[in-house]
């Protein structure tokens, strides 16, 4: 009898531990989302939604499952049953560059109109100085009608000032992007993947060689940068293992 109870206990335990969790991932208006990254944070198992937009992953009660997709906010659930799960991801509002430019131009023209009508002084320009370009600021004025010589632009290009300004702005933008990334990704996610907190900055710098990481960092897209960073974990761990 004791032996029978032990076998029943082991069978039940095995079922609880090895059950499959399945379901589908949709938008807030119930549109199925393809190629969503699904991660079991407890076991570090990873999978993607299949061609039918469904997923299946091993898990047990209490496991945390996370969902990441470009242009969507990160989603997560705690497993409470092995029933089919319907997961909804919230879309990140996307601004169209052309619309932003149009809106900026409209706002600028209205601001200028108001300033002229009530006599307001012009506000301060953007603090960044525009680096001189050889073609736009030197060559084009020379072939214009009438031709002009931009001595300041020639000096900036020849002296290397333009090149230094570009490097400085690139560095400032990179630091701003890294600060945003560190404050928006979950360090625990990467710690469980084998990257401890003290190595996170090194991992981020390593991952910047990936154009997608740069693109999503610039766009401040949490879901996209999480997936892009995830794709660089294996290569980074291999690199530090070699050292």
BALOBA-1460 file (C-alpha; in Angstrom, 3 decimals):
// residues 243
<rec num="1" residu="x" x="0.000" y="0.000" z="0.000"/>
<rec num="2" residu="x" x="2.823" y="2.365" z="0.886"/>
<rec num="3" residu="x" x="4.528" y="1.545" z="-2.410"/>
<rec num="4" residu="x" x="1.311" y="2.291" z="-4.310"/>
<rec num="5" residu="x" x="0.929" y="5.676" z="-2.603"/>
<rec num="6" residu="x" x="4.516" y="6.551" z="-3.512"/>
<rec num="7" residu="x" x="3.874" y="5.717" z="-7.161"/>
<rec num="8" residu="x" x="0.693" y="7.812" z="-7.178"/>
<rec num="9" residu="x" x="2.551" y="10.720" z="-5.571"/>
<rec num="10" residu="x" x="5.356" y="10.532" z="-8.140"/>
<rec num="11" residu="x" x="2.877" y="10.353" z="-11.016"/>
<rec num="12" residu="x" x="0.939" y="13.376" z="-9.761"/>
<rec num="13" residu="x" x="4.163" y="15.302" z="-9.105"/>
<rec num="14" residu="x" x="5.432" y="14.505" z="-12.573"/>
<rec num="15" residu="x" x="2.204" y="15.729" z="-14.107"/>
<rec num="16" residu="x" x="2.351" y="18.991" z="-12.173"/>
<rec num="17" residu="x" x="5.964" y="19.599" z="-13.069"/>
<rec num="18" residu="x" x="5.870" y="18.664" z="-16.740"/>
<rec num="19" residu="x" x="2.487" y="19.990" z="-17.884"/>
<rec num="20" residu="x" x="2.286" y="21.995" z="-21.084"/>
<rec num="21" residu="x" x="0.869" y="25.499" z="-21.111"/>
<rec num="22" residu="x" x="-0.647" y="26.519" z="-24.417"/>
<rec num="23" residu="x" x="-2.571" y="29.437" z="-25.811"/>
<rec num="24" residu="x" x="-2.497" y="32.326" z="-28.239"/>
<rec num="25" residu="x" x="-1.301" y="35.934" z="-28.186"/>
<rec num="26" residu="x" x="-3.471" y="38.742" z="-29.539"/>
<rec num="27" residu="x" x="-3.677" y="42.499" z="-29.637"/>
<rec num="28" residu="x" x="-6.176" y="44.360" z="-27.475"/>
<rec num="29" residu="x" x="-8.692" y="44.125" z="-30.326"/>
<rec num="30" residu="x" x="-8.199" y="40.340" z="-30.656"/>
<rec num="31" residu="x" x="-5.889" y="40.304" z="-33.697"/>
<rec num="32" residu="x" x="-3.500" y="37.340" z="-33.513"/>
<rec num="33" residu="x" x="0.186" y="38.321" z="-33.272"/>
<rec num="34" residu="x" x="2.881" y="36.276" z="-35.074"/>
<rec num="35" residu="x" x="6.432" y="35.482" z="-33.868"/>
<rec num="36" residu="x" x="5.980" y="36.501" z="-30.236"/>
<rec num="37" residu="x" x="8.877" y="35.503" z="-27.957"/>
<rec num="38" residu="x" x="7.634" y="33.489" z="-24.952"/>
<rec num="39" residu="x" x="9.956" y="32.874" z="-22.011"/>
<rec num="40" residu="x" x="9.426" y="30.782" z="-18.873"/>
<rec num="41" residu="x" x="11.313" y="32.899" z="-16.332"/>
<rec num="42" residu="x" x="11.593" y="29.945" z="-13.937"/>
<rec num="43" residu="x" x="13.138" y="27.420" z="-16.340"/>
<rec num="44" residu="x" x="14.512" y="29.881" z="-18.952"/>
<rec num="45" residu="x" x="12.793" y="27.863" z="-21.688"/>
<rec num="46" residu="x" x="12.033" y="29.977" z="-24.756"/>
<rec num="47" residu="x" x="9.746" y="29.542" z="-27.724"/>
<rec num="48" residu="x" x="7.826" y="31.561" z="-30.310"/>
<rec num="49" residu="x" x="4.228" y="31.549" z="-31.460"/>
<rec num="50" residu="x" x="3.859" y="29.225" z="-34.454"/>
<rec num="51" residu="x" x="2.435" y="29.876" z="-37.930"/>
<rec num="52" residu="x" x="-1.078" y="29.666" z="-36.485"/>
<rec num="53" residu="x" x="-0.169" y="32.284" z="-33.831"/>
<rec num="54" residu="x" x="-0.412" y="29.668" z="-31.031"/>
<rec num="55" residu="x" x="2.214" y="28.768" z="-28.460"/>
<rec num="56" residu="x" x="3.017" y="25.835" z="-26.221"/>
<rec num="57" residu="x" x="5.616" y="25.828" z="-23.449"/>
<rec num="58" residu="x" x="6.477" y="23.624" z="-20.484"/>
<rec num="59" residu="x" x="5.588" y="25.061" z="-17.091"/>
<rec num="60" residu="x" x="4.115" y="24.408" z="-13.692"/>
<rec num="61" residu="x" x="1.854" y="26.239" z="-11.306"/>
<rec num="62" residu="x" x="3.423" y="29.493" z="-10.147"/>
<rec num="63" residu="x" x="5.863" y="29.852" z="-13.062"/>
<rec num="64" residu="x" x="6.088" y="33.319" z="-14.580"/>
<rec num="65" residu="x" x="5.733" y="33.459" z="-18.370"/>
<rec num="66" residu="x" x="6.725" y="36.588" z="-20.290"/>
<rec num="67" residu="x" x="5.804" y="37.693" z="-23.797"/>
<rec num="68" residu="x" x="7.861" y="40.080" z="-25.953"/>
<rec num="69" residu="x" x="7.174" y="41.439" z="-29.432"/>
<rec num="70" residu="x" x="8.387" y="44.440" z="-31.392"/>
<rec num="71" residu="x" x="6.059" y="47.460" z="-31.102"/>
<rec num="72" residu="x" x="4.239" y="45.957" z="-28.082"/>
<rec num="73" residu="x" x="4.646" y="46.370" z="-24.345"/>
<rec num="74" residu="x" x="5.977" y="43.358" z="-22.460"/>
<rec num="75" residu="x" x="3.324" y="40.980" z="-21.161"/>
<rec num="76" residu="x" x="3.467" y="38.415" z="-18.361"/>
<rec num="77" residu="x" x="1.293" y="35.859" z="-16.591"/>
<rec num="78" residu="x" x="1.658" y="33.579" z="-13.585"/>
<rec num="79" residu="x" x="0.552" y="30.037" z="-14.405"/>
<rec num="80" residu="x" x="-2.540" y="29.154" z="-12.387"/>
<rec num="81" residu="x" x="-3.917" y="26.315" z="-14.545"/>
<rec num="82" residu="x" x="-3.076" y="24.314" z="-17.645"/>
<rec num="83" residu="x" x="-6.061" y="25.673" z="-19.545"/>
<rec num="84" residu="x" x="-5.511" y="27.440" z="-22.860"/>
<rec num="85" residu="x" x="-4.340" y="30.951" z="-22.139"/>
<rec num="86" residu="x" x="-5.371" y="33.983" z="-24.189"/>
<rec num="87" residu="x" x="-2.742" y="36.672" z="-23.792"/>
<rec num="88" residu="x" x="-3.316" y="40.262" z="-24.903"/>
<rec num="89" residu="x" x="-0.382" y="42.591" z="-25.591"/>
<rec num="90" residu="x" x="-0.755" y="46.352" z="-25.556"/>
<rec num="91" residu="x" x="0.529" y="48.084" z="-28.668"/>
<rec num="92" residu="x" x="3.062" y="50.881" z="-28.222"/>
<rec num="93" residu="x" x="1.818" y="54.066" z="-29.929"/>
<rec num="94" residu="x" x="3.916" y="54.682" z="-33.035"/>
<rec num="95" residu="x" x="4.578" y="58.195" z="-34.263"/>
<rec num="96" residu="x" x="4.980" y="58.606" z="-38.014"/>
<rec num="97" residu="x" x="8.066" y="60.693" z="-38.784"/>
<rec num="98" residu="x" x="6.310" y="62.614" z="-41.553"/>
<rec num="99" residu="x" x="3.473" y="63.575" z="-39.215"/>
<rec num="100" residu="x" x="5.968" y="64.712" z="-36.590"/>
<rec num="101" residu="x" x="7.707" y="66.927" z="-39.149"/>
<rec num="102" residu="x" x="4.424" y="68.421" z="-40.332"/>
<rec num="103" residu="x" x="3.308" y="69.070" z="-36.771"/>
<rec num="104" residu="x" x="6.652" y="70.672" z="-35.948"/>
<rec num="105" residu="x" x="6.424" y="72.927" z="-38.984"/>
<rec num="106" residu="x" x="2.856" y="73.950" z="-38.126"/>
<rec num="107" residu="x" x="3.773" y="74.630" z="-34.518"/>
<rec num="108" residu="x" x="6.805" y="76.638" z="-35.612"/>
<rec num="109" residu="x" x="4.791" y="78.767" z="-38.043"/>
<rec num="110" residu="x" x="2.077" y="79.455" z="-35.431"/>
<rec num="111" residu="x" x="4.719" y="80.301" z="-32.843"/>
<rec num="112" residu="x" x="6.392" y="82.709" z="-35.268"/>
<rec num="113" residu="x" x="3.024" y="84.304" z="-36.110"/>
<rec num="114" residu="x" x="2.189" y="84.789" z="-32.431"/>
<rec num="115" residu="x" x="5.637" y="86.148" z="-31.686"/>
<rec num="116" residu="x" x="5.401" y="88.721" z="-34.446"/>
<rec num="117" residu="x" x="1.895" y="89.820" z="-33.468"/>
<rec num="118" residu="x" x="2.665" y="90.450" z="-29.799"/>
<rec num="119" residu="x" x="6.360" y="91.266" z="-30.053"/>
<rec num="120" residu="x" x="7.784" y="88.285" z="-28.192"/>
<rec num="121" residu="x" x="11.535" y="87.730" z="-28.516"/>
<rec num="122" residu="x" x="12.675" y="84.560" z="-30.279"/>
<rec num="123" residu="x" x="13.377" y="81.644" z="-27.957"/>
<rec num="124" residu="x" x="16.838" y="80.124" z="-27.606"/>
<rec num="125" residu="x" x="18.011" y="77.830" z="-30.390"/>
<rec num="126" residu="x" x="18.747" y="74.168" z="-29.805"/>
<rec num="127" residu="x" x="21.939" y="74.029" z="-27.731"/>
<rec num="128" residu="x" x="23.689" y="71.726" z="-30.196"/>
<rec num="129" residu="x" x="25.796" y="73.396" z="-32.840"/>
<rec num="130" residu="x" x="25.264" y="71.937" z="-36.312"/>
<rec num="131" residu="x" x="28.489" y="70.375" z="-37.625"/>
<rec num="132" residu="x" x="29.524" y="71.805" z="-40.988"/>
<rec num="133" residu="x" x="29.222" y="69.478" z="-43.993"/>
<rec num="134" residu="x" x="31.679" y="69.613" z="-46.903"/>
<rec num="135" residu="x" x="28.969" y="69.204" z="-49.545"/>
<rec num="136" residu="x" x="26.058" y="71.152" z="-48.081"/>
<rec num="137" residu="x" x="27.985" y="73.982" z="-46.426"/>
<rec num="138" residu="x" x="31.044" y="74.394" z="-48.680"/>
<rec num="139" residu="x" x="30.491" y="72.920" z="-52.154"/>
<rec num="140" residu="x" x="26.825" y="73.877" z="-52.657"/>
<rec num="141" residu="x" x="27.324" y="77.581" z="-51.772"/>
<rec num="142" residu="x" x="30.323" y="77.675" z="-54.161"/>
<rec num="143" residu="x" x="28.278" y="76.465" z="-57.134"/>
<rec num="144" residu="x" x="25.260" y="78.571" z="-56.223"/>
<rec num="145" residu="x" x="24.143" y="81.782" z="-57.865"/>
<rec num="146" residu="x" x="25.784" y="83.944" z="-56.805"/>
<rec num="147" residu="x" x="28.633" y="81.738" z="-55.534"/>
<rec num="148" residu="x" x="29.567" y="82.286" z="-51.898"/>
<rec num="149" residu="x" x="32.391" y="81.122" z="-49.700"/>
<rec num="150" residu="x" x="31.563" y="79.886" z="-46.203"/>
<rec num="151" residu="x" x="34.865" y="80.455" z="-44.430"/>
<rec num="152" residu="x" x="33.594" y="79.193" z="-41.066"/>
<rec num="153" residu="x" x="32.419" y="75.925" z="-42.626"/>
<rec num="154" residu="x" x="35.775" y="75.479" z="-44.384"/>
<rec num="155" residu="x" x="37.603" y="76.045" z="-41.103"/>
<rec num="156" residu="x" x="35.333" y="73.650" z="-39.182"/>
<rec num="157" residu="x" x="35.801" y="70.863" z="-41.740"/>
<rec num="158" residu="x" x="39.549" y="71.360" z="-42.262"/>
<rec num="159" residu="x" x="40.345" y="71.768" z="-38.543"/>
<rec num="160" residu="x" x="38.375" y="68.646" z="-37.612"/>
<rec num="161" residu="x" x="35.849" y="70.545" z="-35.497"/>
<rec num="162" residu="x" x="32.906" y="69.084" z="-37.435"/>
<rec num="163" residu="x" x="34.229" y="65.566" z="-36.964"/>
<rec num="164" residu="x" x="34.705" y="66.135" z="-33.222"/>
<rec num="165" residu="x" x="31.172" y="67.517" z="-32.853"/>
<rec num="166" residu="x" x="29.709" y="64.483" z="-34.643"/>
<rec num="167" residu="x" x="31.629" y="62.123" z="-32.350"/>
<rec num="168" residu="x" x="30.489" y="64.079" z="-29.291"/>
<rec num="169" residu="x" x="26.815" y="64.031" z="-30.323"/>
<rec num="170" residu="x" x="27.023" y="60.328" z="-31.158"/>
<rec num="171" residu="x" x="28.505" y="59.642" z="-27.719"/>
<rec num="172" residu="x" x="25.834" y="61.738" z="-25.966"/>
<rec num="173" residu="x" x="23.034" y="59.999" z="-27.880"/>
<rec num="174" residu="x" x="24.542" y="56.603" z="-27.083"/>
<rec num="175" residu="x" x="24.750" y="57.358" z="-23.363"/>
<rec num="176" residu="x" x="21.170" y="58.606" z="-23.347"/>
<rec num="177" residu="x" x="20.043" y="55.461" z="-25.152"/>
<rec num="178" residu="x" x="21.925" y="53.164" z="-22.779"/>
<rec num="179" residu="x" x="20.447" y="54.951" z="-19.760"/>
<rec num="180" residu="x" x="16.943" y="54.483" z="-21.208"/>
<rec num="181" residu="x" x="17.639" y="50.807" z="-21.939"/>
<rec num="182" residu="x" x="18.916" y="50.105" z="-18.410"/>
<rec num="183" residu="x" x="15.837" y="51.738" z="-16.885"/>
<rec num="184" residu="x" x="13.348" y="49.916" z="-19.112"/>
<rec num="185" residu="x" x="14.618" y="46.350" z="-19.408"/>
<rec num="186" residu="x" x="14.327" y="43.817" z="-16.593"/>
<rec num="187" residu="x" x="17.840" y="43.001" z="-15.261"/>
<rec num="188" residu="x" x="16.452" y="39.849" z="-13.633"/>
<rec num="189" residu="x" x="15.540" y="38.514" z="-17.077"/>
<rec num="190" residu="x" x="19.168" y="38.713" z="-18.197"/>
<rec num="191" residu="x" x="20.526" y="37.599" z="-14.821"/>
<rec num="192" residu="x" x="18.565" y="34.363" z="-15.178"/>
<rec num="193" residu="x" x="20.044" y="33.977" z="-18.655"/>
<rec num="194" residu="x" x="23.544" y="34.035" z="-17.153"/>
<rec num="195" residu="x" x="24.398" y="37.745" z="-17.281"/>
<rec num="196" residu="x" x="24.875" y="39.091" z="-13.722"/>
<rec num="197" residu="x" x="24.068" y="42.765" z="-12.954"/>
<rec num="198" residu="x" x="27.750" y="43.752" z="-12.921"/>
<rec num="199" residu="x" x="28.070" y="42.451" z="-16.505"/>
<rec num="200" residu="x" x="24.910" y="44.115" z="-17.840"/>
<rec num="201" residu="x" x="26.638" y="47.277" z="-19.106"/>
<rec num="202" residu="x" x="29.304" y="45.200" z="-20.825"/>
<rec num="203" residu="x" x="26.584" y="43.059" z="-22.413"/>
<rec num="204" residu="x" x="24.727" y="46.149" z="-23.653"/>
<rec num="205" residu="x" x="27.891" y="47.563" z="-25.228"/>
<rec num="206" residu="x" x="28.571" y="44.196" z="-26.861"/>
<rec num="207" residu="x" x="25.027" y="44.085" z="-28.249"/>
<rec num="208" residu="x" x="25.294" y="47.532" z="-29.841"/>
<rec num="209" residu="x" x="27.088" y="45.905" z="-32.772"/>
<rec num="210" residu="x" x="23.613" y="44.607" z="-33.700"/>
<rec num="211" residu="x" x="21.817" y="47.177" z="-35.878"/>
<rec num="212" residu="x" x="18.433" y="46.067" z="-34.535"/>
<rec num="213" residu="x" x="19.507" y="46.883" z="-30.969"/>
<rec num="214" residu="x" x="20.496" y="50.379" z="-32.085"/>
<rec num="215" residu="x" x="17.266" y="50.799" z="-34.025"/>
<rec num="216" residu="x" x="14.997" y="49.759" z="-31.144"/>
<rec num="217" residu="x" x="17.039" y="51.746" z="-28.625"/>
<rec num="218" residu="x" x="16.633" y="54.863" z="-30.764"/>
<rec num="219" residu="x" x="12.904" y="54.171" z="-31.161"/>
<rec num="220" residu="x" x="12.573" y="53.433" z="-27.405"/>
<rec num="221" residu="x" x="10.752" y="50.197" z="-28.204"/>
<rec num="222" residu="x" x="10.843" y="47.971" z="-25.105"/>
<rec num="223" residu="x" x="9.511" y="44.819" z="-26.742"/>
<rec num="224" residu="x" x="11.801" y="45.124" z="-29.750"/>
<rec num="225" residu="x" x="14.957" y="45.795" z="-27.775"/>
<rec num="226" residu="x" x="14.209" y="42.920" z="-25.378"/>
<rec num="227" residu="x" x="14.027" y="40.478" z="-28.294"/>
<rec num="228" residu="x" x="17.101" y="41.969" z="-29.980"/>
<rec num="229" residu="x" x="19.129" y="41.750" z="-26.771"/>
<rec num="230" residu="x" x="17.891" y="38.208" z="-26.216"/>
<rec num="231" residu="x" x="19.310" y="37.259" z="-29.626"/>
<rec num="232" residu="x" x="22.762" y="38.433" z="-28.491"/>
<rec num="233" residu="x" x="22.883" y="36.537" z="-25.184"/>
<rec num="234" residu="x" x="24.376" y="33.320" z="-26.576"/>
<rec num="235" residu="x" x="27.171" y="35.093" z="-28.481"/>
<rec num="236" residu="x" x="28.021" y="37.222" z="-25.435"/>
<rec num="237" residu="x" x="28.165" y="34.242" z="-23.065"/>
<rec num="238" residu="x" x="30.431" y="32.405" z="-25.524"/>
<rec num="239" residu="x" x="32.683" y="35.438" z="-25.681"/>
<rec num="240" residu="x" x="33.121" y="35.807" z="-21.921"/>
<rec num="241" residu="x" x="33.569" y="32.041" z="-21.597"/>
<rec num="242" residu="x" x="36.543" y="32.238" z="-23.967"/>
<rec num="243" residu="x" x="38.131" y="34.860" z="-21.748"/>
